[in-house]
Amino acid sequence: MEQHLIEGGSAIITGIIKGKAMKECTALRLERIAEAISWKPGPSIDEQRKYVVNNLSNGIEVVLLKPGWETISKKRPNLHDMTPRVGDVYKDATFMDLWAHLSKMSIIDFDAFRRVLVLIYRNAFLLDHRKTGDSIRYSPREDVASVIDALDGRLKPILPAGGLWGFLNFLDILGWNEDVKYHTENNKPTFDGRYEVKVGRPNTLLTCIRVPFQMHRFIKDIVNKTKEPGTIDFQLGYKMMQDFLKTRGTCVPTNINLVDWLAPYIHE
């Protein structure tokens, strides 16, 4: 076993999610969608009702606010949209903000970056969630939590207050909201509607793996070829841009990509 696995990474070794594991994930997603749409919204976007879904060890609240901004969209309102927030740290965070944090990790601590991407993969498929009563929450088991704690210490200079726990919790509620938006029809959760199963949470979080990883490869290629700029592989950047145009906002890695980029942490 490789040294870095012995030093704590073995807890997050994960097989590609498919078959029975995918069905289990889908069932959990349906429960979470049902919970979220059962919450009553506040009277207006200026008077949102707060639902605390988790708390970080430093007291920062992980919350979903109802109603969200997309409920008042003129083009196509998402009636069950919510606003995800982690304290004042991730208040109006965009996808670019999240990708930028990950890109900084990739430059400063590449091994930690790869482990964080594995944690995002696990988050995408609810592998680190637990059911307590009627609620399903992000709550990694002790050995996985120890990996997060160790990475949190290494990445503190890069991430804002709330650290890696805040970052992973924000991704959790961001994905939760995406599921609610795309898989609610006639006020009921469904995966038999307009969108396929991976639309929503999985595609959103998997995009947060592919974009920073391929951006890292592109930047590394530029740095390595500064003396021979004519040999820079610009297709590394343009291929991703082309895929974004095709898929209208998501850019998901294949299972082959994931194993190639994140082995031995992710395997078939």
C-alpha positions in Angstrom: 0.0 0.0 0.0 1.3 3.4 -0.9 2.7 5.6 1.9 0.1 8.3 1.6 -2.7 5.8 2.0 -1.1 4.4 5.1 -1.0 8.0 6.5 -4.8 8.3 6.5 -6.2 8.2 3.0 -7.4 4.6 3.1 -10.7 5.6 4.8 -11.9 7.4 1.7 -11.1 4.7 -0.8 -14.3 4.5 -2.9 -15.5 2.3 -5.7 -17.3 3.9 -8.7 -21.0 4.3 -7.8 -23.3 2.2 -9.9 -26.0 -0.5 -9.7 -27.2 -1.1 -6.1 -25.2 1.8 -4.7 -26.8 4.2 -7.3 -30.3 3.0 -6.3 -29.6 3.5 -2.6 -28.3 7.1 -3.4 -31.4 7.8 -5.5 -33.7 6.7 -2.6 -31.9 9.0 -0.2 -32.1 11.9 -2.6 -35.9 11.4 -2.9 -36.3 11.6 0.9 -34.3 14.8 1.0 -36.3 16.4 -1.7 -39.5 15.5 0.0 -38.2 17.0 3.3 -37.2 20.2 1.6 -40.4 20.8 -0.3 -42.4 20.2 3.0 -40.8 23.2 4.5 -42.9 26.3 4.4 -41.3 29.4 2.7 -41.2 32.8 4.2 -43.6 35.5 2.9 -41.2 36.9 0.4 -37.6 36.8 -0.8 -36.9 39.6 1.6 -38.3 37.6 4.5 -36.9 34.1 4.0 -37.6 31.4 6.5 -34.4 29.7 7.8 -33.9 26.0 8.1 -30.8 25.0 10.0 -29.6 21.6 8.6 -26.2 21.3 10.2 -23.8 23.1 12.6 -20.0 23.3 12.3 -17.8 22.7 15.3 -17.1 26.5 15.5 -20.8 27.3 15.7 -21.3 28.3 12.1 -24.8 27.3 10.9 -25.4 25.4 7.6 -28.8 26.7 6.4 -31.3 26.6 3.6 -33.5 29.7 3.2 -36.9 29.7 1.6 -37.9 31.0 -0.8 -34.9 31.3 -3.1 -34.3 33.8 -5.9 -35.3 31.5 -8.7 -38.8 31.4 -7.4 -39.3 35.0 -8.8 -37.6 34.3 -12.1 -39.5 35.9 -14.9 -38.4 33.3 -17.5 -39.0 30.1 -15.7 -39.7 30.2 -11.9 -38.3 27.3 -9.8 -41.1 27.3 -7.2 -39.2 25.3 -4.6 -35.8 27.0 -5.0 -33.9 27.7 -1.8 -30.8 29.8 -0.9 -27.9 27.7 0.5 -25.7 29.4 3.1 -22.9 28.5 5.5 -22.8 31.4 8.0 -21.5 34.5 6.3 -18.7 32.5 4.7 -20.6 31.0 1.8 -23.4 33.6 1.5 -23.5 34.4 -2.2 -20.9 31.9 -3.4 -20.8 31.2 -7.1 -19.5 28.1 -8.9 -16.4 30.1 -9.9 -15.8 30.9 -6.2 -15.8 27.2 -5.4 -13.7 26.2 -8.4 -11.2 29.0 -7.5 -10.8 27.5 -3.9 -10.1 24.1 -5.4 -7.7 25.4 -8.0 -5.7 27.1 -5.2 -5.6 23.7 -3.4 -4.3 22.0 -6.6 -1.3 24.4 -6.8 -0.4 24.5 -3.1 -1.0 20.9 -2.1 -1.9 18.6 -4.9 -2.2 15.4 -2.8 -4.7 17.2 -0.5 -6.5 18.5 -3.5 -7.0 15.0 -4.9 -8.3 13.7 -1.6 -10.8 16.7 -1.4 -12.0 15.7 -4.9 -12.7 12.2 -3.6 -14.6 13.7 -0.7 -16.7 15.7 -3.2 -17.3 12.5 -5.2 -18.5 10.8 -2.0 -20.7 13.8 -1.2 -22.2 13.7 -4.7 -23.6 10.2 -4.0 -24.4 10.7 -0.3 -21.9 8.2 0.9 -21.0 10.3 4.0 -24.6 11.0 5.0 -26.5 9.5 7.9 -30.1 9.2 8.7 -31.2 10.4 12.1 -34.9 10.2 12.6 -36.5 11.5 9.5 -33.5 13.6 8.5 -30.6 12.7 6.3 -27.5 14.9 7.0 -23.9 15.2 6.0 -22.2 13.4 8.8 -19.1 11.4 7.8 -18.2 8.4 10.0 -15.3 8.8 12.4 -12.5 7.5 10.1 -13.6 9.7 7.2 -14.1 12.7 9.6 -10.5 12.2 10.7 -9.3 12.5 7.1 -11.3 15.7 6.7 -9.8 17.1 10.0 -6.3 16.3 8.8 -6.9 18.0 5.4 -8.6 20.9 7.1 -5.4 21.6 9.0 -3.3 21.5 5.8 -5.7 23.7 3.8 -6.5 26.4 6.5 -4.4 29.0 4.7 -6.4 28.5 1.5 -10.0 28.3 2.7 -12.1 30.9 4.4 -13.6 30.6 7.9 -15.3 27.3 8.3 -12.5 25.5 6.5 -12.9 22.3 4.7 -16.0 21.3 6.8 -17.7 24.5 5.7 -16.8 23.9 2.1 -18.1 20.3 2.0 -21.3 21.3 3.8 -21.9 24.1 1.3 -21.5 21.6 -1.5 -23.9 19.3 0.2 -26.7 21.9 0.5 -26.0 23.3 -3.0 -26.5 19.8 -4.4 -29.6 19.3 -2.3 -31.1 22.5 -3.7 -30.3 21.4 -7.3 -32.1 18.1 -6.7 -35.2 20.0 -5.4 -35.2 22.3 -8.4 -34.9 19.6 -11.1 -36.7 16.6 -9.5 -39.9 18.2 -8.1 -43.0 18.0 -10.2 -46.6 18.7 -9.1 -45.1 19.4 -5.6 -43.8 15.8 -5.4 -40.3 14.4 -5.7 -39.7 12.3 -8.8 -37.0 10.8 -10.9 -39.5 9.8 -13.6 -40.0 13.3 -14.8 -38.2 15.5 -17.4 -34.6 15.0 -16.1 -32.4 11.9 -15.9 -31.2 10.7 -12.5 -27.8 12.3 -12.6 -29.2 15.8 -13.3 -29.1 17.9 -10.2 -26.8 16.9 -7.3 -24.5 14.4 -9.0 -23.8 16.4 -12.1 -23.3 19.6 -10.1 -20.8 18.1 -7.7 -19.0 16.1 -10.3 -18.5 19.3 -12.3 -16.7 20.6 -9.2 -14.3 17.7 -9.7 -13.6 18.0 -13.4 -13.3 21.8 -13.9 -10.5 22.3 -11.2 -8.7 19.1 -12.2 -8.5 19.9 -15.9 -7.7 23.6 -15.1 -4.8 22.3 -13.0 -3.5 20.2 -15.9 -3.8 23.2 -18.2 -2.0 25.6 -15.9 0.7 23.0 -15.2 1.2 22.5 -19.0 1.6 26.3 -19.4 4.1 26.5 -16.5 6.2 23.5 -17.8 6.3 25.0 -21.3 7.1 28.7 -20.6 10.4 28.4 -22.6 8.6 26.7 -25.5 5.2 28.5 -25.6 4.4 27.1 -29.0 4.1 23.6 -27.6 1.4 24.6 -25.0 -1.6 22.2 -25.4 -4.5 24.7 -25.5 -6.9 21.9 -26.3 -6.8 21.1 -22.5 -8.7 24.3 -21.9 -10.9 24.5 -25.0 -12.2 20.9 -24.7 -13.7 21.8 -21.4 -15.3 25.0 -22.8 -16.8 23.0 -25.7 -18.3 20.5 -23.3 -19.8 23.3 -21.2 -21.5 24.6 -24.3 -22.9 21.2 -25.2 -24.2 20.4 -21.7 -25.5 23.9 -20.8 -23.7 24.4 -17.5 -22.3 21.1 -16.3 -19.1 19.4 -17.3 -19.0 15.9 -15.8 -16.0 13.6 -15.8 -16.4 10.0 -17.0 -15.8 7.1 -14.7 -12.6 6.5 -16.7 -11.5 10.1 -16.0 -12.2 9.6 -12.2 -10.2 6.4 -11.9 -7.4 7.9 -14.0 -7.2 11.1 -12.0 -8.0 9.9 -8.5 -6.6 6.4 -8.2 -6.0 4.7 -5.8 -8.6 6.6 -3.9 -11.3 5.9 -6.6 -11.4 2.6 -8.4 -13.7 0.5 -10.5 
